[in-house]
Amino acid sequence: MTRYRTADVAVDGGMLRVGVWDGPDANAPAVLLVHGVTASHLSWPLVADRLPEARVIAPDLRGRGRSNDVGGRAGLTAHARDLVAVLDALDVGSAVVVGHSMGAFVALVFADLHPGRVERLVLVDGGLPLDLPDGLSSDEVIQLVLGPTAERLSMRFASVGDYLDFWRRHPAFARDWSPALEAYLAYDLVGVEPDLHPSTSYATVAEDSVDQNTGTAISDALAAMRRPTLLLTAERGLLDQVPPLYSGERLPALLRTHPRLRHEAVADVNHYTIVLSARGADAVAAAIRGELAAADR
């Protein structure tokens, strides 16, 4: 019998789709997984399957997946408020919270604004500010941070197969194509053949990206950092390239500035495959299991 199911949770502006992997019993510890900027809850099954002892909860953030028609403002604070609604609807008091990419920024703000709902915090290749030039417009911020990822949102595809072929050419997945990846990618599409398109709302991505990179929520959360926080970083970047997102002198400086922040590098993965490959999921799940044990002490 599968552990996986979905639920719809009422939030401001509509209904949020949530993936749930049930635990072995009512006392199972909860893990809340928060996906990246153009992703969905189906970026997490490989990790969730490696945590059979836990109740794993992963929403489609507003503007993405089957939450793409939720109305109203986005931004990190709005996502944090949605996460409270998810935990309330599922009768979860607190959880180990894990965020990947933009989801790490959401998780960090959530932990700052709602510290009683967070047992431990894990940031997966995200959550720390990136170096950006001053004075960029919202479109320039999106282009610099996301590049082709944002351009994909305006593309149209005649079939699911065409969309999978588009992603097969992406260097991030050259070694890591899998049924789980295909399911994640197929779920991303909405519309009717031959006019399929990614579900993510560009307007929501724009609002989130500007808030993430030019607002004060991240710096405020980092300055306060109320919970022990683990940062996992990938060895390579979005295009499977070196250097990765976090490298050079900036990362050691941030670690020195924030003593509650611990860092572990994950070898042989890139920004995507740190959660969307078997070896990446092994590393992330092992880290989560360590945080669950620490929270239980």
C-alpha positions as CSV (number, residue, x, y, z in Angstrom):
1,M,0.0,0.0,0.0
2,T,1.5,3.3,-1.0
3,R,2.3,6.0,1.5
4,Y,1.7,8.8,-1.0
5,R,-1.4,10.8,-1.3
6,T,-2.4,14.4,-2.0
7,A,-4.5,16.9,-0.2
8,D,-5.9,20.4,-0.9
9,V,-5.4,23.0,1.7
10,A,-7.2,26.4,1.8
11,V,-5.0,29.4,1.8
12,D,-5.5,33.1,1.0
13,G,-6.5,33.1,-2.7
14,G,-7.4,29.5,-3.3
15,M,-6.4,25.9,-2.6
16,L,-2.8,24.7,-2.2
17,R,-2.0,21.2,-3.4
18,V,0.0,19.2,-0.9
19,G,1.8,15.8,-1.3
20,V,1.8,13.7,1.8
21,W,3.9,10.5,2.5
22,D,2.3,9.0,5.6
23,G,4.4,7.7,8.4
24,P,4.1,4.3,10.1
25,D,1.8,5.6,12.8
26,A,0.3,8.7,14.3
27,N,3.4,9.5,16.4
28,A,5.7,9.6,13.3
29,P,7.9,12.8,13.3
30,A,7.0,15.3,10.6
31,V,9.2,16.6,7.8
32,L,8.1,19.6,5.7
33,L,9.8,19.8,2.3
34,V,9.8,23.1,0.3
35,H,10.6,23.0,-3.4
36,G,12.5,25.4,-5.7
37,V,11.4,28.4,-7.8
38,T,9.8,26.6,-10.8
39,A,9.4,23.1,-9.2
40,S,6.7,21.2,-7.4
41,H,6.2,18.7,-4.6
42,L,7.2,16.0,-7.1
43,S,10.8,17.1,-6.8
44,W,10.8,15.3,-3.5
45,P,9.7,11.6,-3.9
46,L,13.2,10.2,-4.0
47,V,13.9,11.9,-0.6
48,A,10.5,11.0,0.9
49,D,10.9,7.3,0.0
50,R,14.1,7.3,2.0
51,L,12.4,8.5,5.1
52,P,9.8,5.7,5.9
53,E,10.0,6.5,9.6
54,A,8.6,10.0,9.0
55,R,5.4,11.8,7.9
56,V,6.6,13.8,4.9
57,I,4.7,16.8,3.7
58,A,5.5,18.8,0.5
59,P,3.3,21.5,-0.9
60,D,3.1,22.9,-4.4
61,L,3.9,26.5,-3.6
62,R,1.4,29.1,-4.8
63,G,2.0,29.8,-8.5
64,R,3.4,26.4,-9.2
65,G,2.2,22.8,-9.9
66,R,-1.5,22.4,-9.0
67,S,-1.4,25.5,-6.9
68,N,-0.7,27.7,-9.9
69,D,-4.1,29.3,-9.8
70,V,-3.9,30.6,-6.2
71,G,-4.5,34.3,-6.4
72,G,-3.1,37.2,-4.4
73,R,0.4,38.3,-3.6
74,A,3.4,36.0,-3.5
75,G,6.8,36.6,-1.8
76,L,8.6,34.8,1.0
77,T,6.3,36.0,3.7
78,A,3.2,34.8,1.8
79,H,4.8,31.4,1.3
80,A,5.6,31.2,5.0
81,R,2.0,32.0,5.8
82,D,0.9,29.2,3.4
83,L,3.2,26.7,5.2
84,V,1.5,27.5,8.5
85,A,-1.9,26.7,6.9
86,V,-0.5,23.4,5.6
87,L,0.7,22.3,9.0
88,D,-2.5,23.4,10.6
89,A,-4.7,21.6,8.1
90,L,-2.7,18.4,8.6
91,D,-2.7,18.8,12.4
92,V,1.1,19.1,12.6
93,G,2.5,21.2,15.5
94,S,6.1,21.4,14.3
95,A,8.4,19.7,11.8
96,V,11.9,19.5,10.6
97,V,11.8,21.9,7.7
98,V,13.8,21.4,4.6
99,G,14.0,23.8,1.6
100,H,15.7,23.4,-1.7
101,S,16.9,26.3,-3.9
102,M,14.3,29.1,-3.5
103,G,12.5,26.8,-1.1
104,A,15.5,27.2,1.3
105,F,14.8,30.9,1.4
106,V,11.1,30.3,2.1
107,A,12.1,27.8,4.8
108,L,14.5,30.3,6.4
109,V,11.8,33.0,6.5
110,F,9.3,30.5,7.8
111,A,11.6,29.6,10.7
112,D,12.1,33.2,11.5
113,L,8.5,34.2,11.5
114,H,7.1,31.0,13.0
115,P,9.8,29.6,15.2
116,G,7.5,27.4,17.2
117,R,6.6,25.4,14.1
118,V,10.2,24.4,13.3
119,E,12.2,21.8,15.1
120,R,15.3,21.9,12.9
121,L,16.1,23.6,9.6
122,V,17.9,22.2,6.5
123,L,18.8,24.4,3.6
124,V,19.6,22.6,0.4
125,D,21.8,24.6,-2.1
126,G,19.9,27.8,-1.2
127,G,18.9,30.1,1.6
128,L,22.1,32.3,1.6
129,P,22.2,35.5,-0.4
130,L,23.8,35.4,-3.9
131,D,26.1,38.1,-5.1
132,L,24.1,40.4,-7.4
133,P,24.9,43.9,-8.8
134,D,23.0,46.8,-7.4
135,G,20.2,48.5,-9.2
136,L,18.9,45.6,-11.3
137,S,15.3,45.6,-12.6
138,S,13.0,42.7,-11.7
139,D,13.5,41.2,-15.2
140,E,17.3,41.6,-14.9
141,V,17.3,39.9,-11.5
142,I,15.3,37.0,-12.9
143,Q,17.5,36.7,-16.0
144,L,20.7,36.8,-13.9
145,V,19.5,34.3,-11.3
146,L,17.4,31.9,-13.4
147,G,18.4,32.5,-17.0
148,P,16.9,29.8,-19.3
149,T,14.8,28.4,-16.4
150,A,12.6,31.6,-16.6
151,E,12.6,31.6,-20.4
152,R,11.1,28.1,-20.4
153,L,7.9,29.4,-18.7
154,S,6.8,31.1,-21.9
155,M,7.4,28.1,-24.2
156,R,4.8,25.8,-25.6
157,F,5.1,22.0,-26.2
158,A,3.1,19.8,-28.5
159,S,3.3,16.7,-26.2
160,V,4.7,15.5,-22.9
161,G,7.3,13.6,-25.0
162,D,8.5,16.9,-26.6
163,Y,8.8,18.4,-23.1
164,L,10.8,15.4,-21.9
165,D,13.1,15.6,-25.0
166,F,13.6,19.3,-24.2
167,W,14.9,18.4,-20.7
168,R,17.0,15.4,-22.0
169,R,19.3,18.0,-23.6
170,H,19.8,19.7,-20.2
171,P,23.4,19.0,-18.9
172,A,22.2,18.7,-15.3
173,F,20.5,15.4,-16.1
174,A,23.0,13.7,-18.5
175,R,23.7,11.0,-15.9
176,D,20.5,11.0,-13.9
177,W,17.5,10.4,-16.1
178,S,15.0,8.3,-14.2
179,P,11.2,7.5,-14.0
180,A,11.0,9.8,-11.0
181,L,12.4,12.6,-13.0
182,E,10.0,11.9,-15.9
183,A,7.1,12.0,-13.5
184,Y,8.3,15.3,-12.0
185,L,8.6,16.8,-15.4
186,A,5.3,15.6,-16.8
187,Y,3.5,16.9,-13.7
188,D,4.9,20.4,-14.6
189,L,2.8,20.7,-17.7
190,V,-0.7,22.1,-17.9
191,G,-3.0,22.7,-20.9
192,V,-4.1,20.4,-23.7
193,E,-2.0,18.9,-26.5
194,P,-0.7,20.3,-28.7
195,D,-0.6,23.4,-26.5
196,L,1.1,22.4,-23.2
197,H,3.1,24.8,-21.1
198,P,4.8,24.8,-17.7
199,S,2.4,25.4,-14.8
200,T,4.6,27.9,-13.0
201,S,3.4,31.5,-13.2
202,Y,6.1,33.9,-14.4
203,A,4.5,36.7,-12.4
204,T,4.8,34.7,-9.2
205,V,8.4,33.8,-10.1
206,A,9.2,37.5,-10.7
207,E,7.6,38.5,-7.4
208,D,9.4,35.8,-5.4
209,S,12.8,36.4,-7.1
210,V,12.8,40.1,-6.5
211,D,11.7,39.6,-2.8
212,Q,14.4,36.9,-2.4
213,N,17.2,39.0,-3.9
214,T,16.4,42.6,-3.0
215,G,14.1,42.4,0.0
216,T,15.1,42.3,3.7
217,A,13.4,39.1,4.8
218,I,16.5,36.9,4.2
219,S,18.9,39.2,5.9
220,D,16.5,39.6,8.9
221,A,16.1,35.8,9.2
222,L,19.8,35.2,9.0
223,A,20.5,37.8,11.6
224,A,18.0,36.3,14.0
225,M,18.6,32.5,13.2
226,R,16.8,31.0,16.1
227,R,17.3,27.3,15.2
228,P,20.3,25.1,14.5
229,T,20.5,25.1,10.7
230,L,22.3,22.8,8.4
231,L,23.4,24.0,4.9
232,L,23.9,21.3,2.2
233,T,25.7,22.6,-0.9
234,A,26.0,20.9,-4.3
235,E,29.4,20.3,-5.9
236,R,28.2,21.8,-9.2
237,G,25.7,24.4,-10.4
238,L,22.5,24.6,-12.4
239,L,24.1,23.6,-15.7
240,D,26.3,20.9,-14.0
241,Q,29.1,23.5,-14.1
242,V,31.9,24.5,-11.7
243,P,31.9,26.7,-9.8
244,P,28.6,25.9,-8.0
245,L,26.2,28.5,-6.5
246,Y,28.1,28.7,-3.3
247,S,31.8,28.8,-3.5
248,G,34.8,31.0,-3.1
249,E,35.3,33.3,-0.1
250,R,31.6,34.2,0.4
251,L,30.5,30.9,1.9
252,P,33.2,30.8,4.6
253,A,32.5,34.4,5.5
254,L,28.8,33.6,5.9
255,L,29.6,30.6,8.1
256,R,31.8,32.7,10.3
257,T,29.0,35.3,10.6
258,H,26.3,32.8,11.6
259,P,27.6,30.3,14.2
260,R,24.3,28.4,14.3
261,L,24.8,27.5,10.6
262,R,26.6,24.2,9.9
263,H,27.8,23.3,6.4
264,E,28.2,20.0,4.6
265,A,29.2,19.7,0.9
266,V,27.5,17.0,-1.1
267,A,29.8,15.4,-3.7
268,D,29.0,14.4,-7.3
269,V,25.7,16.3,-7.6
270,N,24.6,19.5,-9.1
271,H,21.9,22.0,-8.1
272,Y,19.1,19.8,-9.4
273,T,20.4,16.3,-8.8
274,I,21.0,17.0,-5.1
275,V,17.3,16.1,-4.7
276,L,16.5,14.6,-8.1
277,S,19.0,11.7,-8.2
278,A,19.4,8.6,-6.0
279,R,22.8,9.6,-4.7
280,G,21.7,13.2,-3.9
281,A,18.5,11.9,-2.2
282,D,20.7,9.5,-0.2
283,A,22.7,12.4,1.1
284,V,19.8,14.7,1.8
285,A,17.7,12.0,3.5
286,A,20.7,11.0,5.7
287,A,21.1,14.6,6.7
288,I,17.3,14.9,7.5
289,R,17.5,11.7,9.6
290,G,20.3,13.2,11.6
291,E,18.2,16.3,12.2
292,L,15.2,14.2,13.3
293,A,17.5,12.4,15.8
294,A,18.8,15.7,17.1
295,A,15.2,17.1,17.4
296,D,14.2,14.0,19.4
297,R,16.9,14.4,22.0
